[in-house]
């Protein structure tokens, strides 16, 4: 039996809704970010026509061509890959939310580009909870000073935090990393007056249900939607 993209989207959305309800959350609190990395533009179009409203992209060059081709679709674009400073102006042009801000230099560049574009750029701070050297993100101990500096940048709106745990076959093993991000968020909100970090971007195809149980508001799902790359 052939499973269409529409079927897969419904299956994922049903799992998101069930996970939310099972832990006493409203399904409306969790948004699906469909990860379009290396996927053809026609597949993204099908996803958009089948009810996906947010597309997450990892590469600026690829996102630029998809963005131009899909201007007729009501897609909100999120950037979820490692962002180089010299690509900041393109990111500001395309993306509603950038999940991966991990340095003050990048934040300042995005602020400058957003100022030029006449927009307030929404961002998340990427935290390297696992401490893996291969992963992007800022260490937990550096998050507070970074956030305090970002708050002074008028063209950035800090919406929350993002993380990627190590890969595990068993999603339960990712739970402590999701818990750590939530606890970090809660402690930052207590420490910094006026800080509201409503978004937690965490959880992917293999572990998003556990992430939802631990407070995820944005889950980044690619493989389970579009198949393996």
N, C-alpha and C positions, 0 to 999 in steps of 0.2 A: 504494500500500500504506500503510494507516494505521498510524502508529507509536504504540503506547500509552505511557503514562507508565512502565509496568513495563519495556518494551523500552528506553526511553531511559536509565532508571536502570542497566539491565544494561550498555548500551553504554558509559556513562560509567565505571562501575565496572571494566569490562574494560580501558578505556584507562588508568585509574589503576593497575591491577595491572600492566599491561604496562610502563608508564613506570617503575614502581618496579623491576620485575625487570630491565629493560634497563640501569638504572644501579646494579644490585647492591644494591638495598634490598628489604626485606620489604614486600609489599603491606599487611600489617597495620600498618605504621608510619604509613600515610596514611589520614586520615578525610575522608569526603565530607561537607561542610556544604551541604545543599540550600537555596538562597536563596529564601525564600517571599515576598519583597517584592511587594506589590500582586497577589498571586495569591490566588484564592478558597480558602476554607477546605476545600472539598470536594476540591480538587486536592492540598492538603497532606495530607488524610486518605488519598487514593489513594497518594501517595508513601510515607507511613508504612506503609501496608498492603503496599506493594511492596518493602519492605526498607530504606527510608531511616530512619536512627535519629537524625540530627541535622538540625534545621531552624534556619537562620539568618534572623533578622529585622532590619530596618533602622529600624523605627518602633515606639515603645513602644505607642502607642494601638492600632495594628493588631495587634501581638503579643498585647496583653492579651485582645482579643476571640477571637483564634484559640486562645490558651492555654486559655481557659475552655471553648471549644467542643470542644477535642480532649483533654480530660483523660482520656478513655478510651483514648488511644493512647500507646504507650511511646516518646514523643518526648523527646529531650534538646534544650533550646532554647539557642541561642547568639545573643548580640546583636552585630551587625556594623555597625551604623550609628553616626552621631555621637550621643553621649549627652549630654544637657543635665543639669546638676547637679540640677535640680528634678524630674527623672524617675528619679533614682537608686533611690528606694525601690521603684518598680515593677520596675525592672531586676533588683534583688536578689531580688524575690519570684519572678520568672519564670525567670531565666536561670542555667544552670549555669556558662557561661563568657561573659565580656564581653571582646570582642576589641579594644575601641577606647578604652582609657584613655590620655589624652594630656596630663593635667595633675595636679599634686599636689592641687589643689582638688577635682577630681572623685574622685581616689583617696580623699581624706579623707572625702568625703561617702558614698562607697560603703562605706567601712570603718564609718562611723557607722551606716548603714542595715543593714549585715550584722550588726553587733553587736546592734542592736535585734531583728533577725529570728532571732538565735541561730544564725547560719551563718557559715562561712568562704567568702567569695566568690572564685571563681577568676577571674583576669583576665589579659589580655595588654596590653602597652604598644604603642600604635600609633605607628609611626615614619614620618615624612614623608621617605622616602629621596630622593625626586625634588626636594624643595624647592619644589614647586608651591604657589602661594598659595591655590589653590582647594581644596587637599586638607587634610583634618584630619591630626592627628598631630604629634608632637614632633620637633624637629630632632635629627640624630644626636648633636650635641655635648651635648645636654641630657639624653640618655637615662640616662647613668650617675648623675647626681645624683638624678633622679626615681626610679630603681630603688632607690638607697640609702635614700631617704625611704620608699618603699613597704614596704621590708623591716621598717620599724619599726611598721607598721600591723598589729595582731594578727589582724584579721578579713579580711585579704586574702591570697590565695595567688597569687603571680606565677608564671605557667606559661610565659611566652614572649613573643614579639614578633609584630607584625602589620604588613603594609604593603600599599599599593596603588600599583603603578607607573603611569606615564602610559599612556594607551590607544595601542596600536600595532596596525596591520593584521597586521604580521609579529611573531609571538610571540617570536622570537629577540631582538628589540630590548628586550624586557622583562628578558632574562636578567641584565644587569649590576645591575639593581635588586634582583633576588632574591639574587644573589651578595653584594651589599652588606649585605643584612639578615642573611644567614648569617654573614658575616665579623664584623659588629657583634656578633651573639650570641656568637660564639666568643671575641671579645676581652673581652666583659663577663664571661663565665664565668671567664676567666683572672684578671680583675682583682678580682672580688668573691668572697670566700671563702664557700663554702656555697651559692652561687647555681646553680640548675639551671634552665635555660630550654629545656625539652624541646620546646616547641611553636613552630613557625613557621607562622603563618597567612598564606599568600600564594598567588596564582594563582586565576584565575577562568575562566569558560567558554572564553575564547580562548587562554589561555596556561598552563593548570594543568599540562600535561605538562612544560613547561620549568621551572616552579616546583618540581615533584617532583624533577627532576634536580638542582636546586640546594638541596634539603633541606626542602621544604615538608612539614609534617605535617598541616595542615588546608587543604583547597582549597575555595573558596567558589563553587559552581556553581549558577547560576540559569537563564539563557537556554537553555543546552544541555539542561537537564532539562525546563523548563516552557514553553519557547518564548518569543518576544519579548513584552515588556509591551505 
